[in-house]
Amino acid sequence: KGGSGDVLTGFLAGLLARGYEPLAAAILGVYLHGRAGDRAADYYGQEAMNAGDLIDFLSEAQQEILGRDNG
């Protein structure tokens, strides 16, 4: 989807700003971005979802993988 690369770039920048090593940020960021996309597609439908919807599901994907509350 258009704009999803921008979401990924912003998320990766955030991970780097939090102190993640570049390789770890890339691996974790791409995986979580994909997971968020899967969740958004399940919720909205693949054709109806947009890049902004990924943002709504990044936190859930991160909680799922890291096993902690991000709030």
C-alpha positions as CSV (number, residue, x, y, z in Angstrom):
1,K,0.0,0.0,0.0
2,G,1.1,3.5,-0.7
3,G,2.7,5.1,2.4
4,S,3.5,1.9,4.1
5,G,7.2,2.4,3.5
6,D,6.9,5.8,5.2
7,V,5.4,4.0,8.2
8,L,8.2,1.5,8.2
9,T,10.9,4.2,7.9
10,G,9.4,6.1,10.9
11,F,9.2,3.0,13.0
12,L,12.8,2.1,12.2
13,A,13.9,5.6,13.1
14,G,12.0,5.3,16.4
15,L,13.7,2.0,17.2
16,L,17.1,3.5,16.4
17,A,16.3,6.5,18.6
18,R,15.5,4.1,21.5
19,G,19.0,2.7,21.2
20,Y,18.5,-0.5,19.1
21,E,21.5,-1.5,17.1
22,P,20.8,-1.0,13.3
23,L,20.6,-4.6,12.4
24,A,18.3,-5.5,15.3
25,A,16.1,-2.4,14.5
26,A,15.8,-3.5,10.9
27,I,14.9,-7.1,11.7
28,L,12.5,-6.2,14.5
29,G,11.0,-3.3,12.6
30,V,10.4,-5.2,9.4
31,Y,8.9,-8.1,11.3
32,L,6.6,-6.0,13.4
33,H,5.6,-3.9,10.4
34,G,4.6,-7.1,8.6
35,R,2.7,-8.4,11.7
36,A,0.9,-5.0,12.0
37,G,0.0,-5.3,8.3
38,D,-1.4,-8.8,8.8
39,R,-3.5,-7.6,11.7
40,A,-4.8,-4.6,9.8
41,A,-5.7,-6.8,6.8
42,D,-7.6,-9.1,9.1
43,Y,-9.5,-6.2,10.7
44,Y,-10.2,-4.0,7.7
45,G,-9.6,-6.4,4.7
46,Q,-6.6,-6.2,2.5
47,E,-8.2,-4.0,-0.1
48,A,-9.7,-1.6,2.4
49,M,-6.7,-1.0,4.7
50,N,-4.3,1.9,4.2
51,A,-0.9,2.8,5.6
52,G,-2.3,4.7,8.5
53,D,-4.0,1.5,9.7
54,L,-0.6,-0.1,10.2
55,I,0.2,2.5,12.8
56,D,-2.9,1.4,14.8
57,F,-1.6,-2.2,14.9
58,L,2.1,-1.6,15.5
59,S,1.6,-1.4,19.3
60,E,-0.4,-4.7,19.4
61,A,2.3,-6.4,17.3
62,Q,5.0,-5.2,19.5
63,Q,3.2,-6.3,22.7
64,E,2.7,-9.7,21.1
65,I,6.4,-10.2,20.3
66,L,8.0,-8.4,23.3
67,G,5.4,-9.6,25.8
68,R,4.9,-6.3,27.6
69,D,2.6,-3.3,27.7
70,N,3.8,-0.3,25.6
71,G,1.6,2.2,27.3
